[in-house]
């Protein structure tokens, strides 16, 4: 009997692990021993805010003589947490001066805040990774704080040229964080911090398909499937798939065909306009920038329509809002074919063309090839004047 049951029990345990991935995660414990020093106003309570992929849950504990403690479960990879003050504030949306970013691993970590909650340091189990992350993050946190200080100056608020210059300089500086974070993962692929860093940059605009695929390969090597690693892989796979779609509608690509119903419920195919230059225009009645752009499109249509130029409007209006769509067409004088499936951001044509923001357009030649994208205002007029001389 004993020899028969032992393999059976093992099989049952294995099945349970397969059915419930959490059982196979090698879940461990973490302890945070917190110390608040030289605080002007010592708080009664502190909060620990978990990231989205952990369900955005929060924990709280009382502060006694500047001391507090948190205990929790953690998987194999490093866990980013936010330490926030309370209880008079909303712990789910703390302001920057009332919170601190932590990086936690299994074991015991001492978190010390000196003077303010965000002037934080870690010693113990998590210290090495926390300091590693700090070297990456603090440079850009400092840039952000410097920019916020400039926003508050009289020169910034009163002079448009100063605002434009400072914002441009800040934008150029802050973009550098992407290659820094990306290189960290490449050089520290076995670090338990790598999945979290990948999660932070997974949907960044600078993330190409090639880079997304390289990070997917790195994160997939480990047998660990912690929540942060799973969330990072999901982001990267979405980005890779989206980049593939973007490549399919790049300039010089053949425009993908689709069919949607017009205002009368009649199906209209993009390919039915072959032989003409077609501006495929994505917009919506609720989109202010789209409505502001419409006069330029109306002007171009009036000038070039008789020269083999057509427009196909695709509306991203919401379900049940057909009346708003029709009213906007009439108000803006959009006298060209209009289609929509009234599915808002899930519009099938928009997803096919990797459209995530509107207004957006694609200029297609008589052979069905995309020859330009995102032509606004004078740019549209300039391009059409080049075509039609």
LOLO-823695 format. One record per residue (C-alpha): x, z, y. Coordinates in steps of 0.25 Angstrom, whole numbers, plus 5000, padded with zeros to 4 digits. Layout:
<paros>
XZY ...
</paros>
This chain:
<paros>
500050005000 501150045010 501949915008 500649835010 500149905023 501549895030 501549745032 500149745035 500349845046 501449765052 500649645052 499549715059 500449765070 501049625072 499649565073 499349665084 500649635091 500249485091 498849515095 499249615106 500549565113 500649695121 501049765107 502149665106 502749685120 503649805117 502849885128 503750005133 503550115143 504050125158 504150245166 504350245182 504850375188 504550355202 505250435214 504750425229 505850475239 505750495254 504350435255 503750465269 502450475262 502450515248 501350445240 500450515231 500350405221 501050275217 500550155210 501250055200 500649915200 500849825189 500949675190 499849575188 500249535174 500049685170 498649685175 499049735189 498749875185 499249995192 499650135189 499750255198 500450395198 500550505207 501750545215 502250685214 503350725223 503850585224 503850565209 502950475201 502950415187 502350285180 502350255165 501950125159 502150015149 503049895150 503449775142 504749715140 504949655153 505149715167 503849755174 503649745189 502849855195 502449895209 502550035214 501550065225 501050175234 499650235234 498650285233 498150245247 498450105245 497949995235 498949995224 498649855220 499049795233 500149885239 500949835251 502449805250 502849945257 502050025247 502549965234 503849935226 504149835215 504649895202 505249835190 505049915178 505549915163 505350005151 505950145153 506050245164 506250195178 506450275191 505850215203 506250275217 505650245230 506450285242 505650305255 504650195252 503950145239 504650015240 506050065242 506150075227 507250085216 507250095201 508150165192 508150185177 507550085167 507049975177 508149985187 509049865183 507849765183 507249825195 508649805203 508749665197 507349635202 507649695215 508849605217 507949485216 506749535223 507249625235 507949505242 506549435243 505849565246 506749585258 506549445263 505049475262 505149605270 506049535280 505049425282 503849535283 504649595294 504849465302 503349445301 503149565309 503949525320 503449475334 504249345333 503649315319 502249335324 502349265337 503149145334 502749035324 504148985323 504749115319 503649135309 503948995303 505449015302 505349155296 504349115286 505148995282 506449075281 505749185272 505049075263 506449015261 507049145257 505949195248 505949065240 507349105235 506749215226 506249115216 507649055212 508149195212 507049255203 507149125194 508649135192 508549285189 507649255177 508549145172 509749235173 509049355167 508149295157 508149415148 507849515159 506549595158 506349565173 506349415171 504849405167 504449475180 505349385188 504749265182 503349315184 503649335199 504149185201 503249125190 502349055200 503349035211 503248895218 504648875215 504448885200 504648745194 504248705180 505648705176 505948845181 504548895175 504948845161 506248905162 505749045165 504649025154 505748995144 506549115148 505349215148 504849155134 506149195127 505849345126 504849385116 504249485126 502949445132 502749555142 501649535153 502649495163 503349395154 501949335150 501549335165 502749265169 502749165158 501249135162 501649105176 502849025173 502048935163 500948915173 502048875183 502648785173 501248715170 500948705185 502348645188 502048545177 500748505184 501448495197 502448405191 501248315186 500748295200 502048275207 502248165216 502548035208 501648085196 500448015192 499248095197 498448165186 497048115184 495848205185 494348195187 493448285195 491948275200 491748235215 490648295224 489548225216 490048265203 490648135199 491948135192 493148075200 494448035194 495748035201 496147905194 494947835199 495747825212 496947745206 497347635215 497247715228 498047815235 497347955232 497548085239 497148195229 496748305238 496548445233 495748535242 494548625243 493448665253 493948805254 495348765257 495648785272 496948705271 496248595264 495148585274 496248585285 496948465278 495648385276 495648315290 497048255287 496548205273 495248145280 496148075290 497048015279 495747975271 495147905283 496447825286 496847785272 495647775264 495447625266 496947605262 496747645247 496847795250 495847895243 495748045242 495248125231 494948275235 494948375224 494248505229 494648645223 493348705228 492748825220 491648825209 490248825216 490848775229 490448625229 489648645241 490948685249 491748575243 490648475248 490548535261 492048525264 492148385260 491048355270 491548435281 493048385280 492548235278 493248215265 492748075262 493448055249 493148085234 493148235231 493148305218 493148445213 492848525200 492548655209 493548735201 494348795213 495848815209 495448765195 495148625199 495648535188 496248435197 496948535205 497548595192 497948465187 498748435200 499348575201 498648605214 498648755217 498448745232 497648655241 497648565249 498448485240 498448335238 499148225230 499348075235 499147975223 499547835224 498647715218 499447725204 499047875203 500347935206 500548055215 501348015227 501248135237 500748275237 500148375247 500048285259 499548355271 499148315284 500148215290 500848205277 499648145271 499548045282 500948015282 500947985267 499747895268 500247815279 501547785271 500647735260 499747655268 500747615279 
</paros>
